[in-house]
Amino acid sequence: MAEKVLVTGGGGYIGSHCVVELIEAGYLPVVVDNFSNAVREGDVPESIRRIEKLLDTSIEFHELDLLDQPGLEKLFKKHSFSAVMHFAGLKAVGESVEQPLRYYRVNLTASMNLLEVMQAHKVHNLVFSSSATVYGDPQHLPIDEQHPVGGCTNPYGKTKYFIEEMIKDHCKAEKDWNAVLLRYFNPIGAHSSGQIGEDPQGIPNNLLPYVAQVAIGRRQCLSVFGNDYDTPDGTGVRDYIHVVDLAKGHIAALKKLKDNSGCKVYNLGTGRGYSVLQMVKAMEKASGREIPYKVAPRRGGDIASCYADPCLAEKELGWKASFDLERMCEDLWRWQSMNPTGFSKGTAS
């Protein structure tokens, strides 16, 4: 019988791509989401509805906020989960600087509720969606898992760091717990079908969705935040990873839980950094369109360069990023051109 895996925040960008990979790997995902960053289609996220159509399957979905602990209890009474993939949370760096208390309340309380309910129902396997922001301003590059953590430059990163610490402490106290903390670098791209992708609500906080929306004509011009960083062209350098590679990393992590090795941490990245202007050029090539940009002041909480040493994930999980930059941009452009207004109006053509 297929193993049941709870996916929190499964209607969002990364969660929905992981739902596809779970189904294709033979698992049975049960998805919960509160629609804070997912487009609604009736009672389910549009992303989940499209996955059902794409894979000719049905997916169990519950509208649930993890701040609702009784609702979470009810779900765990109904199902016997073998593991949980935890994506749910607020995730915009800039917004977290402006609304720190909201980020601490939502992200930390939701995760504590989840851990408590998992413990009460003897579900002891967890894959947590963490972030390279836990490393703060890099002391060395590339960043490996031994790099110091906690010197975060924004409240979003701090919430990821605090949740990691909660999970580590809990795994120390409860020897039958296993957790894999996945520190992502910068997920971009979309499923090759063009049916699901990143559809930020409001103004995109991340570079690539914004660039794609400029290319499609939804936005006039890209603001490049800072061109005086200590990088080859003065703009910020990041490690961009295809969201499908990232999703496959979660399946590898799920399998790793079977080793009963307590709490493990892995970077998921490509090991290569690209600047903002290099990404603009790559998207111009993929879309065949010019992408106008203007230089704006640096944003609070941003750093110059950040890219991964992903060797440990390759060694211990047997996982390695396989998509190059050209493919990432092609898949992103396919999603954006098939869905010019995102999930919200009409269906992918």
Buried (B, 14 or more C-beta within 10 A) or exposed (E): EEBBBBBBBBBBBBBBBBBBBBBEBEBBBBBBBBBBBBBBBEEBBBBBBBBBEBBEEEBBBBBBBBBBBEBBBEBBEEBEBBBBBBBBBBBBBBBBBEBBEEBBBBBBEBBBBBBBBBBEBEBBBBBBBBBBBBBBEBEEBBBBBEBEBEBBBBBBBBBBBBBBEBBBEBBEEEEEBBBBBBBBBBBBBBBBBBBBBBBBEEEBBBBBBBBBBBBBEBBEEBEBBBBEBEBEEBBBBBBBBBBBBBBBBBBBBBBBBEEEEBBBBBBBBBBBBBBBBBBBBBBBBBBEBEBEBEBEEBBEBBBBBBBBBBBBBBEBBEBBBEBEBEBBBBBBBBBBBBBBEBBEEEEBE
